[in-house]
Amino acid sequence: RGHREARQPERIVSLYVVARDGFALHGPEIVVAAEKAGMVHGDLGIFHRVEERHPHAGPVFSMANMVRPGSFDLAAIDQFSTPGVVLFM
């Protein structure tokens, strides 16, 4: 899920969501928030919001970990935390 055809985007819009100083975003909370937004974990190990009627068109927007490599390992999500995530379209 979330695979996009290889083509050069005209513009990328990014929104960074960062935890307050001294805090972190925790894996299970990130998964719940993503699912509430209709996102699914997919291509590249990140979350994607795909148009239900047109999944072949690729994601409407995606969410990655702000820290490299940017992916979310669901097998270890209970121990995962990050200072922030980036939403992009």
KADAFEN-V879630 format. One record per helix or strand of 3 or more residues. SS is the DSSP state (H for helix, E for strand). FROM is the first residue (numbers start at 1). TO is the last residue. Records with the same first field share a line. If there is no record, write none. Layout:
SS=FROM-TO / FROM-TO
This chain:
E=14-18 / 39-41 / 47-50 / 59-65 / 84-88
H=27-36 / 43-45 / 52-57 / 74-79
